[in-house]
Amino acid sequence: MIDKRFDSAREAVADIFDGATIMIGGFGEAGSPIELIHALIDQGAKGLTVVSNNSGTGLVGLAALLRAERVSKIVCSFPKTAGSTVFPDLYRAGKIELELVPQGTLAERIRAGGAGIVAFYTPTAVGTPLAQGKESRVFGEREHVLEHGIRADFTLIKGRTADTHGNVLYHRTARNFAPMMATAATVTIVQAAEVVEAGALDPEIIVTPGIFVDRVVHVPSPALESALNEAGASYP
Amino acid sequence: MISATTTGWTRDQIAKRVAQDIPNGSYVNLGIGIPELVATHVPAGRTFIYHTENGLLGMGPSPAASESDPELINAGKRRVSMMPGAAFFDQATSFAMIRGGHLDLSVLGALQVAANGDLANWSTGADDAIPAVGGAMDLVAGVKRVFVMTTHVTKEGEPKLVQRCTYPLTGRAVVTRIYSDLAVIDVTARGFALVELAPGIPFDFVQERTGAPIIQNHALETKK
């Protein structure tokens, strides 16, 4: 019998090691797996490389992980969202490395990593500072740059519903990077507001098939960054 | 003489002018900020389908408080609604729409646009700036037509339409057409070309505020 459920976020992140590369789902607060991130802060792993579209807001979730100085490098498309102060302060103080990647290139690099494609060519960023130092090649009279697939040790994502086999459905624009990140890590950990038995979900509508998911944690009422920030929360 | 009250188009009037040039049924991505106003000026009888790169096709306006969902947002992270026929998808699919040439139009803001269509709209390159690019480089590289909506000059009065961009580029030779408060200007193989002046704005007034020559009678000249 397959049952990928873990009893708690704490147990699900227990083996994340110092220096690990971790993909964290979310576009702004939509899809941010706050409970898994908070469990990772409690767990204490450091020297992490984080792959995530943004850098968090306020003093909770991803911003709290950065504030705890557990992250040495972030791979990101847009680290300066309104309400984001932790990353800018760390960056200006030289305490965190930033690899800035165009959003579509970031998505495709993760997709490629998960699909066993080591690198690909794209015209995105040609002629810009983000193409500097990258190999380029002309296809059909147009210059393209070589971008490499990304893989990670762990992925942390948030689903709406998961089953015991790790099949996942998402909520609206919270889906964003999660389906690709699920494919690109050695260990993919999902927090889901609802967890059901295998067979309860219609196979026609599964978004992330369970083969890509290793651990499922039931988080019935996940916190939202905006609500925590309005309440003046900080973690820990 | 230009009177001190010469103002050209307001932001809403620019948005309305952009909307006039978008065919019915177009799939459109509106950038954050001033381009978002285009959605409020859709001409009667036309429907545009809005793409937001964080994973929604069929984006609708700001929702009523009762229907507001923190996980139903646009690329600017503001809460939005969904129209009948909307679809959600992941980032790889969303950028396949952009990078695969499936969207008809991208409307973006600008820091600078060059006469050859180079666009700079993500960074001034200042030492203390936090670099952030989002999907802009993907949009300009992949979408068939790229419209820029911008004030003609900066707050300091410097031209934003220039011979060569001095800020870091978003993309090379990517802009199709520029809509400013003073004029509509095409980017052509020969440089900037006037399409239309805002009411009451003389051509010389626009040229004086532009950092590169504007072809005034492009349509006539290309017919020769």
HADDOCK unambig.tbl for C-alpha pairs under 7 A between the chains (distance, minus, plus):
assign (segid A and resid 27 and name CA) (segid B and resid 54 and name CA) 6.91 0.50 0.50
assign (segid A and resid 28 and name CA) (segid B and resid 77 and name CA) 6.38 0.50 0.50
assign (segid A and resid 30 and name CA) (segid B and resid 70 and name CA) 6.54 0.50 0.50
assign (segid A and resid 30 and name CA) (segid B and resid 71 and name CA) 4.49 0.50 0.50
assign (segid A and resid 77 and name CA) (segid B and resid 132 and name CA) 6.02 0.50 0.50
assign (segid A and resid 77 and name CA) (segid B and resid 133 and name CA) 5.75 0.50 0.50
assign (segid A and resid 77 and name CA) (segid B and resid 134 and name CA) 4.90 0.50 0.50
assign (segid A and resid 78 and name CA) (segid B and resid 132 and name CA) 4.36 0.50 0.50
assign (segid A and resid 78 and name CA) (segid B and resid 133 and name CA) 5.68 0.50 0.50
assign (segid A and resid 78 and name CA) (segid B and resid 134 and name CA) 5.09 0.50 0.50
assign (segid A and resid 79 and name CA) (segid B and resid 132 and name CA) 5.86 0.50 0.50
assign (segid A and resid 80 and name CA) (segid B and resid 130 and name CA) 6.59 0.50 0.50
assign (segid A and resid 80 and name CA) (segid B and resid 132 and name CA) 6.43 0.50 0.50
assign (segid A and resid 88 and name CA) (segid B and resid 130 and name CA) 6.47 0.50 0.50
assign (segid A and resid 102 and name CA) (segid B and resid 133 and name CA) 6.03 0.50 0.50
assign (segid A and resid 102 and name CA) (segid B and resid 134 and name CA) 5.66 0.50 0.50
assign (segid A and resid 102 and name CA) (segid B and resid 135 and name CA) 5.75 0.50 0.50
assign (segid A and resid 102 and name CA) (segid B and resid 137 and name CA) 6.24 0.50 0.50
assign (segid A and resid 102 and name CA) (segid B and resid 138 and name CA) 6.74 0.50 0.50
assign (segid A and resid 103 and name CA) (segid B and resid 134 and name CA) 4.99 0.50 0.50
assign (segid A and resid 103 and name CA) (segid B and resid 135 and name CA) 4.73 0.50 0.50
assign (segid A and resid 104 and name CA) (segid B and resid 95 and name CA) 5.25 0.50 0.50
assign (segid A and resid 104 and name CA) (segid B and resid 135 and name CA) 6.12 0.50 0.50
assign (segid A and resid 104 and name CA) (segid B and resid 138 and name CA) 5.89 0.50 0.50
assign (segid A and resid 107 and name CA) (segid B and resid 91 and name CA) 5.79 0.50 0.50
assign (segid A and resid 107 and name CA) (segid B and resid 92 and name CA) 5.33 0.50 0.50
assign (segid A and resid 108 and name CA) (segid B and resid 92 and name CA) 5.83 0.50 0.50
assign (segid A and resid 111 and name CA) (segid B and resid 92 and name CA) 6.85 0.50 0.50
assign (segid A and resid 123 and name CA) (segid B and resid 141 and name CA) 6.20 0.50 0.50
assign (segid A and resid 124 and name CA) (segid B and resid 137 and name CA) 5.71 0.50 0.50
assign (segid A and resid 124 and name CA) (segid B and resid 138 and name CA) 5.19 0.50 0.50
assign (segid A and resid 124 and name CA) (segid B and resid 141 and name CA) 5.29 0.50 0.50
assign (segid A and resid 125 and name CA) (segid B and resid 137 and name CA) 5.62 0.50 0.50
assign (segid A and resid 125 and name CA) (segid B and resid 170 and name CA) 6.82 0.50 0.50
assign (segid A and resid 125 and name CA) (segid B and resid 171 and name CA) 6.30 0.50 0.50
assign (segid A and resid 126 and name CA) (segid B and resid 171 and name CA) 6.65 0.50 0.50
assign (segid A and resid 127 and name CA) (segid B and resid 169 and name CA) 6.86 0.50 0.50
assign (segid A and resid 127 and name CA) (segid B and resid 171 and name CA) 6.26 0.50 0.50
assign (segid A and resid 127 and name CA) (segid B and resid 172 and name CA) 5.93 0.50 0.50
assign (segid A and resid 128 and name CA) (segid B and resid 168 and name CA) 6.40 0.50 0.50
assign (segid A and resid 128 and name CA) (segid B and resid 169 and name CA) 5.01 0.50 0.50
assign (segid A and resid 128 and name CA) (segid B and resid 170 and name CA) 6.07 0.50 0.50
assign (segid A and resid 128 and name CA) (segid B and resid 171 and name CA) 6.43 0.50 0.50
assign (segid A and resid 129 and name CA) (segid B and resid 168 and name CA) 6.64 0.50 0.50
assign (segid A and resid 172 and name CA) (segid B and resid 71 and name CA) 6.30 0.50 0.50
assign (segid A and resid 172 and name CA) (segid B and resid 72 and name CA) 5.87 0.50 0.50
assign (segid A and resid 172 and name CA) (segid B and resid 88 and name CA) 6.12 0.50 0.50
assign (segid A and resid 173 and name CA) (segid B and resid 54 and name CA) 6.64 0.50 0.50
assign (segid A and resid 173 and name CA) (segid B and resid 55 and name CA) 5.70 0.50 0.50
assign (segid A and resid 173 and name CA) (segid B and resid 56 and name CA) 6.74 0.50 0.50
assign (segid A and resid 173 and name CA) (segid B and resid 71 and name CA) 5.57 0.50 0.50
assign (segid A and resid 173 and name CA) (segid B and resid 72 and name CA) 5.25 0.50 0.50
assign (segid A and resid 173 and name CA) (segid B and resid 73 and name CA) 6.51 0.50 0.50
assign (segid A and resid 173 and name CA) (segid B and resid 88 and name CA) 6.64 0.50 0.50
assign (segid A and resid 174 and name CA) (segid B and resid 71 and name CA) 5.42 0.50 0.50
assign (segid A and resid 175 and name CA) (segid B and resid 90 and name CA) 5.81 0.50 0.50
assign (segid A and resid 176 and name CA) (segid B and resid 54 and name CA) 5.93 0.50 0.50
assign (segid A and resid 176 and name CA) (segid B and resid 55 and name CA) 5.93 0.50 0.50
assign (segid A and resid 176 and name CA) (segid B and resid 90 and name CA) 4.57 0.50 0.50
assign (segid A and resid 176 and name CA) (segid B and resid 91 and name CA) 5.05 0.50 0.50
assign (segid A and resid 177 and name CA) (segid B and resid 90 and name CA) 6.08 0.50 0.50
assign (segid A and resid 177 and name CA) (segid B and resid 91 and name CA) 5.47 0.50 0.50
assign (segid A and resid 179 and name CA) (segid B and resid 90 and name CA) 6.62 0.50 0.50
